[in-house]
């Protein structure tokens, strides 16, 4: 299976509000193996490069699983960055456009225990509907 992890972090070495997006892809037997490979890769980058010097907490926004390389384009993640009371906020949707006839791709959320897949992602037509208290940051995927 192919796994696309969409990761994000704030670059603490920059004094301005910022949000760094970092998609990463890997082939793995399952989601757990993919997550281990992503973590190992980010540790190597941190050790051998200055790319992640300002990253102290890396978050997984979504994980998309593909059966193989698609022959048609697949939108794996839609993300919007908006101002919030305490800086910037990310509104994310994995696999936002669904083809009801296709089981080619699946999306997973990090740290959610929902039994009902339909409740994993909420859709908002208007930013006024967002409750800032509900936009509390989730647990980081990786800490440095």
C-alpha positions as CSV (number, residue, x, y, z in Angstrom):
1,X,0.0,0.0,0.0
2,X,1.0,3.6,-0.5
3,X,0.6,6.0,2.4
4,X,0.5,9.8,2.1
5,X,1.0,11.5,5.4
6,X,0.2,15.2,5.5
7,X,2.3,16.7,8.3
8,X,2.5,20.2,9.7
9,X,4.4,22.3,12.3
10,X,5.0,25.8,13.4
11,X,8.6,27.0,12.7
12,X,9.6,28.3,16.1
13,X,12.7,29.8,14.7
14,X,10.5,32.4,12.9
15,X,9.0,35.1,15.1
16,X,6.0,35.6,12.7
17,X,2.9,33.4,12.7
18,X,3.6,30.6,10.4
19,X,2.5,27.1,9.5
20,X,4.7,24.7,7.6
21,X,3.1,21.9,5.5
22,X,5.0,18.7,4.8
23,X,3.4,15.9,2.8
24,X,5.4,12.7,2.8
25,X,4.7,9.4,0.9
26,X,5.9,5.8,1.6
27,X,5.1,2.3,0.6
28,X,4.3,0.1,3.6
29,X,2.4,-3.1,4.6
30,X,0.1,-1.2,6.9
31,X,-0.6,2.2,8.5
32,X,1.5,1.4,11.6
33,X,4.6,0.5,9.5
34,X,4.1,3.7,7.5
35,X,3.9,5.8,10.6
36,X,7.1,4.2,11.9
37,X,8.9,4.9,8.6
38,X,7.7,8.6,8.6
39,X,8.9,9.1,12.2
40,X,12.3,7.5,11.4
41,X,12.6,9.7,8.3
42,X,11.9,12.9,10.2
43,X,14.4,11.9,12.9
44,X,17.0,11.5,10.1
45,X,16.2,14.8,8.5
46,X,16.5,16.5,11.9
47,X,19.8,14.8,12.6
48,X,21.4,15.5,9.2
49,X,19.9,18.8,8.1
50,X,18.7,22.1,9.4
51,X,15.3,21.8,7.6
52,X,13.4,21.0,10.8
53,X,15.4,23.1,13.3
54,X,12.4,25.2,14.1
55,X,10.1,22.2,14.4
56,X,9.5,21.0,18.0
57,X,6.1,19.4,17.5
58,X,5.1,17.8,14.2
59,X,1.4,17.0,13.7
60,X,-0.2,14.5,11.4
61,X,-3.1,16.2,9.7
62,X,-4.2,13.2,7.7
63,X,-3.0,9.8,6.5
64,X,-4.3,8.6,3.2
65,X,-3.9,4.9,2.1
66,X,-3.9,4.0,-1.6
67,X,-4.0,0.5,-3.0
68,X,-1.4,1.6,-5.6
69,X,-0.5,4.4,-7.9
70,X,-3.8,5.8,-9.2
71,X,-4.4,6.2,-12.9
72,X,-6.7,9.2,-12.2
73,X,-5.9,12.1,-10.0
74,X,-6.8,11.8,-6.3
75,X,-7.1,14.8,-4.0
76,X,-5.6,13.5,-0.8
77,X,-6.0,16.5,1.4
78,X,-7.7,19.9,1.4
79,X,-6.4,22.4,3.9
80,X,-7.2,26.0,4.8
81,X,-5.1,28.1,7.1
82,X,-7.1,30.9,8.9
83,X,-6.3,33.4,11.6
84,X,-7.5,32.4,15.1
85,X,-7.4,34.1,18.5
86,X,-4.0,32.5,19.3
87,X,-2.3,32.7,15.9
88,X,-3.2,30.5,12.9
89,X,-5.6,27.6,12.7
90,X,-5.8,24.8,10.2
91,X,-9.0,23.4,8.8
92,X,-8.3,20.1,7.1
93,X,-10.3,17.4,5.2
94,X,-8.7,14.2,3.9
95,X,-10.1,12.9,0.6
96,X,-12.6,15.8,0.4
97,X,-14.1,14.6,-3.0
98,X,-15.5,11.1,-2.8
99,X,-16.3,8.8,-5.7
100,X,-19.0,6.5,-4.3
101,X,-18.0,3.7,-6.7
102,X,-14.3,3.6,-5.6
103,X,-12.7,1.9,-2.6
104,X,-9.3,2.8,-3.9
105,X,-8.4,5.2,-1.1
106,X,-9.0,5.4,2.6
107,X,-8.2,8.2,5.1
108,X,-7.3,8.0,8.7
109,X,-7.2,10.5,11.5
110,X,-4.4,10.7,14.1
111,X,-5.4,10.1,17.7
112,X,-9.1,9.8,17.1
113,X,-11.0,6.8,18.5
114,X,-14.3,7.4,16.6
115,X,-16.1,4.2,15.7
116,X,-18.2,6.0,13.1
117,X,-16.1,7.1,10.2
118,X,-18.6,9.8,9.2
119,X,-17.9,11.6,12.4
120,X,-14.2,11.8,11.9
121,X,-14.4,15.0,9.8
122,X,-16.8,17.9,9.9
123,X,-17.6,20.1,7.0
124,X,-18.2,23.8,7.4
125,X,-19.7,26.0,4.6
126,X,-19.0,29.1,6.6
127,X,-16.1,29.9,9.0
128,X,-18.7,31.6,11.3
129,X,-19.8,28.0,12.2
130,X,-16.4,27.2,13.7
131,X,-16.1,27.1,17.4
132,X,-12.6,28.2,18.4
133,X,-12.8,26.2,21.6
134,X,-13.3,23.1,19.5
135,X,-10.2,23.9,17.4
136,X,-7.8,22.9,20.3
137,X,-4.6,21.4,19.0
138,X,-4.4,17.6,18.9
139,X,-1.6,15.5,20.2
140,X,1.7,15.9,18.2
141,X,2.8,13.0,16.1
142,X,6.5,13.6,16.9
143,X,8.3,15.8,19.5
144,X,11.9,17.0,19.2
